[in-house]
Amino acid sequence: QVQLVESGGGLVQAGGSLRLSCAASGPSSSTMVMGWFRQAPGKEREFVAAKSWRTIGSTSYADSVKGRFTISRDNAKNTVYLQMNNLKPEDTAVYYCAADRGPIRTRDDYRYWGQGTQVTVSS
């Protein structure tokens, strides 16, 4: 069973930055695609970013975060990060880490999920 534990959420003013972390453990977790999704109150969960496990691998971002967010992973630590810069109030949501085998995808049908971490951006 793969377990994902997120950290790094919090309250920040618009224009500020936060870095989320997601530590993965369990069989084959180091070779899974890992992604970030978010869910704002009253809205559906949406894709944010994802990255394959390969050192030179595919990365995908939602249009709404391109140029502001960066996903990276440390395979030695089995951890994926989401660096969020120039945050906007509309980025406020619970952010979830996800992992699964197979190719990068933006659908929220990943098999493994973390518990979520709250990000609040004040205007």
C-alpha positions as CSV (number, residue, x, y, z in Angstrom):
1,Q,0.0,0.0,0.0
2,V,1.4,3.4,-1.0
3,Q,1.1,6.2,1.4
4,L,1.3,9.9,0.6
5,V,1.8,12.6,3.3
6,E,1.6,16.3,2.3
7,S,2.9,19.2,4.2
8,G,3.6,22.9,3.6
9,G,0.2,24.5,3.3
10,G,-0.7,27.7,5.1
11,L,-1.9,31.2,4.8
12,V,-0.1,33.6,2.5
13,Q,-0.8,37.0,1.0
14,A,-1.4,37.5,-2.7
15,G,1.9,37.6,-4.5
16,G,3.6,35.4,-1.9
17,S,5.0,31.9,-2.2
18,L,4.6,28.5,-0.6
19,R,6.2,25.1,-1.2
20,L,4.2,22.0,-0.7
21,S,5.9,18.6,-0.1
22,C,4.5,15.1,-0.6
23,A,6.5,12.2,0.8
24,A,5.7,8.8,-0.7
25,S,6.3,5.4,0.9
26,G,5.4,1.9,-0.2
27,P,6.1,-0.6,-2.9
28,S,7.0,0.9,-6.3
29,S,6.2,4.4,-5.2
30,S,9.5,5.7,-6.5
31,T,8.5,4.8,-10.1
32,M,5.1,6.2,-10.1
33,V,3.7,9.3,-11.7
34,M,3.1,11.9,-9.0
35,G,0.7,14.8,-9.3
36,W,-1.0,17.6,-7.5
37,F,-4.7,18.4,-7.6
38,R,-6.7,21.0,-5.7
39,Q,-10.3,21.5,-4.6
40,A,-11.8,24.8,-3.7
41,P,-15.1,25.0,-1.7
42,G,-18.0,24.2,-3.9
43,K,-15.9,23.3,-6.8
44,E,-14.7,20.0,-8.3
45,R,-11.2,18.7,-7.8
46,E,-8.9,20.0,-10.6
47,F,-5.6,19.0,-11.9
48,V,-2.6,21.3,-11.0
49,A,0.6,19.5,-12.1
50,A,2.2,16.1,-12.5
51,K,5.6,14.6,-13.1
52,S,6.9,11.3,-14.1
53,W,9.6,9.5,-12.1
54,R,12.2,9.6,-14.7
55,T,15.0,12.2,-14.2
56,I,14.4,13.6,-17.6
57,G,10.7,13.0,-17.8
58,S,7.4,14.5,-18.7
59,T,5.9,17.3,-16.7
60,S,2.4,18.7,-17.1
61,Y,0.8,21.8,-15.7
62,A,-2.7,23.3,-15.7
63,D,-2.9,26.5,-17.8
64,S,-4.0,28.4,-14.7
65,V,-0.6,27.7,-12.9
66,K,1.9,27.7,-15.8
67,G,4.7,30.1,-15.2
68,R,3.8,30.4,-11.5
69,F,4.0,26.8,-10.1
70,T,6.9,24.3,-10.5
71,I,6.7,20.6,-9.8
72,S,9.8,18.7,-8.9
73,R,10.8,15.5,-7.3
74,D,13.7,14.1,-5.4
75,N,13.7,10.4,-6.2
76,A,16.3,9.7,-3.5
77,K,13.9,11.0,-0.9
78,N,10.8,9.8,-2.8
79,T,9.3,13.2,-2.4
80,V,7.5,15.5,-4.8
81,Y,7.4,19.3,-4.4
82,L,5.1,22.0,-5.7
83,Q,6.7,25.4,-5.6
84,M,4.0,28.0,-5.8
85,N,4.9,31.6,-6.6
86,N,2.9,34.7,-7.3
87,L,-0.1,33.2,-5.5
88,K,-3.5,34.5,-6.2
89,P,-6.7,34.4,-4.1
90,E,-8.2,32.0,-6.6
91,D,-5.4,29.5,-5.7
92,T,-7.1,29.0,-2.4
93,A,-8.0,25.3,-2.0
94,V,-7.1,22.0,-0.4
95,Y,-4.2,20.6,-2.3
96,Y,-3.9,16.9,-2.7
97,C,-0.9,14.8,-3.7
98,A,-1.6,11.8,-5.9
99,A,0.4,8.8,-7.3
100,D,-0.2,6.0,-9.7
101,R,1.5,3.8,-12.3
102,G,1.3,4.6,-15.9
103,P,1.6,7.8,-17.9
104,I,1.0,11.3,-16.8
105,R,-2.6,12.3,-17.0
106,T,-4.8,15.2,-15.8
107,R,-7.8,13.1,-14.9
108,D,-8.2,12.6,-11.1
109,D,-8.3,8.8,-11.4
110,Y,-5.0,8.3,-9.7
111,R,-5.0,5.3,-7.3
112,Y,-3.3,6.8,-4.3
113,W,-4.1,10.1,-2.6
114,G,-2.8,12.1,0.4
115,Q,-4.9,13.6,3.0
116,G,-4.7,17.1,1.6
117,T,-3.2,20.4,2.9
118,Q,-5.0,23.7,3.0
119,V,-3.6,26.7,1.1
120,T,-5.2,30.0,1.7
121,V,-4.3,33.1,-0.2
122,S,-5.5,36.4,1.1
123,S,-6.1,39.5,-1.1
